[in-house]
Amino acid sequence: MDKLNLFGIYFEQKRQEKKISLRELASKTGVSHTYLYNIEKGHKAPPNDLILVKLADVLSLNCAERKLWFDIAAKDNQQRNNNVH
């Protein structure tokens, strides 16, 4: 498993569990489907907190899922930042 893409993997898993396409999620959040695809595939880092909240709301994540959602995003971003320096 790609350590730099833990968030993307979790994101894709949750989206598929909820049976929501990238285009539908993009439409409901106002975020480009291309950007969401790039996050899922690890080409882009996890988004900012505002977008994370929008995505979590549309995906109807429960409290435990939201905690993990934000924890994985933070760890993924931290690891990406460490690899840049």
N, C-alpha and C positions, 0 to 999 in steps of 0.2 A: 504494500500500500504506500502510495506517495505521501510522505510526511508533510509536504507542502500543500497538499490538497485535501486534508481531512475535512475541512469545511465543505468543499465542493462535493465530496462523496456523501456527506451527511445531508446536504441540501438536496441533491438529486434523489436520495433515498426518500426523504420526507415528501418531496414533490410527487414522486411516483406513488407513494402510499396514498396520497390524497387524490390521485388521479387527475392532476392538473398539468396541462401542457405548459411549456415555457411561454408560448404566445398568450395563453389565458392569464398566466401569472403576471406577465408583463403588462397586459391590459388592465388588470386589477390593481397594480401597484404604480403604474406610470413609469416603470423602469424598462429600458430596452431589452427585448428578448435576446439580442446578440450579447449584451452585457451579462445577462443572467447565464447564458450558455457558457460564456468565457469563465465565469465564476465556477460553475459546475465542473468544467474541465480543467481547472487549475491554472488557466492562462491569466486570470485576474485574481487579486487578493479579495478576501471577503469585504463586502461593502461597509459603509459607515453605519452607525447605530440607527439613524433614521430609516434607512433602507432595510436594515435587519428587522426593525420593528414592523414595517409594512409587510415584509415577506412573512414574518411569523404570524401576523394577524390573518393574512389571506390563507396561509397554510393551516390555520386554527391549531397552532401548537399549544399544548397544555403547559403547565408551570414547569414540570420536569424537562420537557422537550425544549422549552425556551431557555432554561438555565444552561442546558447542554449546548444549544444553538449559539448563545453568546460566549460561552467558555471556549468552544471549538474555534469560533471566529477570532477571538482574542489570541489564542495560542497559535493559530495559523498565521495571523498578522505578525505576531512577535517573532516567530520562526523565520518568516520571510524577511523581516527587518534585520535579524541577526545574520542572515546569509548575505545580505547586501553589504554589510560592514566588514 
